[in-house]
Amino acid sequence: MWDMQQCDPKKCSGRKLARLGFVKSLRLNQRFNGVILTPMATKCVSKADRDIVSEHGICVVDCSWAKLDETPFSRMKGGQPRLLPYLVAANPINYGKPCQLSCVEAFAALCYIIGFQKEGDTLLQQFRWGHSFTELNQEVLEIYSKCENGVEIIQSQNKFLEAAKEEHQISRNIDYLDIDSDDETVHNPNRQSSYGMPPSSSSDESEDDVPDDVNDSEKESDKNNVTESEMGAYSGKS
């Protein structure tokens, strides 16, 4: 990991991984022969990089998203620069933002894509919020992991984003106040279901019976709320 020391040390996932012994810091101009996740890359990471990672490892650039222009990428030497495809951040600083991943999320995402899911889980488990990353990106990570090369990943990414845009647009066009709507493709809570009402005893359900994951829909909406400008491949940073 190249640490630019631009982040709050208490919030930096890269530094925490270094303290725990999962990551080593590199000096500027020091060469790294494994896969380097950097925005300067032109090729997307894929399963084709598995052997390189197995032999030489993964490196990320630990810098602030707000200070990319100040980051000396030209002094980070290596022959295998890569981009990550579209993913949604789950870290506390950038939660729900497309592509603004922390270091640990970038490491884990690459591991998932190339088939090292166990290793990715181990890294995420070092953070209380780590499980949220895979929950938020489960569908698209599964899609990426089935791609054989970077070209297929970009194609799959664009299909996923287009489908998400269409789904989001449909949901915006639904008029839930129209109780006479005949559109049966969506559930209208203001219209009695043709399948009958639930038993009257269900009205006695207490608040204790409400599931803990009632806010999952908010996470799903973050994933689906994308624009054309967010299409493409991205790299992970803290």
Protein Blocks (a to p, Z undefined) as FASTA:
>chain_A
ZZehlacfklmmklmmmmnopaccddehiacfbdcddfkbcbdcdfklmmmmmmnopcdd
dddfklmmmpcfklmgcfbdcdddddddfbfklgoiahiacfklmmmmmmmmnopamlmm
mmmmmpfklmmmmmmmmmmmmmmmmpcbfklmmmmmmmmmmmmmmmmmmmmmpcfklmkb
cbfkbccfkbccfkbpadfklmmpcfklpcfklmmmmmmmmmmmccfklgccddddZZ
